[in-house]
Amino acid sequence: MDPAEKPEKRIYVVLLFVNVNKEYYELSKAQREKLTSPHVKHLSQHLKTVSITSLQSTGLARDIMIEVLESENLLDIEDMIETYKAGAKSKYGAIENVIITEKCMERKRLS
């Protein structure tokens, strides 16, 4: 595809930079699981329209996590972010920065 052309369906990729509170790491494994289970359940309601990938400890400081959200609709991503911020786990991670990007060119897939 010519870079000047826009795809019929736009795909947005949003990066959330989350500052993880050190208290989160002081929780026991059982406490973290108890906290994470409802968090995942609430976020999963958005998985029909938004995909999410979490990056942590990939050359980043231990207290930084990056959530990568991808969708064809920015409003769906915004709804997922609101769910993320309203969850019980949010007191352990504050969204510090948001970067919104758009996929313009995709590689051709081999059959």
N, C-alpha and C positions, 0 to 999 in steps of 0.2 A: 504494500500500500504506500502511496505517495505520502510523505510526512505532512504535506499541506492539506490532505484530505482528512475529514473527520469521519470516524466510523459511525454507522447508523445508530448503534447503541454505544453510549459512552460508558466507560468503566472507571469508577473513582477508587482511588486507594488513599486511605487516610491513616496517618501514623499518629498514634497517641503516645506521648512520652510520659510515663507514669513514675513518680517518685515513691518508692516503696518505703513505708515507715519501718524503722529498725525493729519495732515491737513485733511486727509480723514474724520475723525470724526467731523471736523468743518464744513463740507459741509452740506447743508440742505438735507432733505429727497428727494426732487425733483431733486437736483443736483446729488445725489448718484444714483437715478434711471436713470437719463439721461446718466450717466457715465457707469452704469452697463449693461444697455440694449444692446448696441453694443458689449460689452465685452462678454456677454453670447452668442450673435449671432455668433461671430467669433469662440469662443471655441466649439460651438455646431457642427461645421463642422467635428470635430474629434470624435464625439460620436458613430460613427459606429464601431470604433476600440479601443477607450479608454473611460473608465469610470472615473468620477471625483467626489470626495467627499471633501467638505470643512469643516474644524474643526476650531472653534473659540470660545473663552471664555469657554473652557472646562477645567478649572483649569489652563489655560495658562495666561500669561500676556495679557492684552487687545490688545497690539500692535503686537502680534504674531498670525499668522494664518498658519494652516497646510493644504496643498492641497494633497490629496491622489489620485494618478493616477494609474490605473490598465489596463493592456493590455497584449496580447500575443506577442507583437512586441515592442521592445525598441525604434525603429526608429519612430513609431507612437507616442510614448510618447514624444520623443524629438521634433517632429513636433508640438505637442500641447504646449510644454513648450515655443517654439519659438513664437507661436501665442500669448501665454500669455504675454511674455515679450514685444511683439511689440504693444500690445493694449494700448488704452488711459488710462486704469486703472493702468497700470504698473508704472506710475510715483508716485502712492500712495502706492505701495507695491514692495519691492525689495526682490528677492529670495536670502536668506542668506546661505542656506544649502540644500543639496540634498542627500537623502539616497535611494539607489537602492536595492531592495530585490527581492527574487524569492519565490513563493509559492512552497513548496516541498511536503507537505502533506496536504490533505484536509479531512475534516470530511465526513463520509458517510451520504448521505442525506436519510432521512426517506421518504418512499413513502406515 
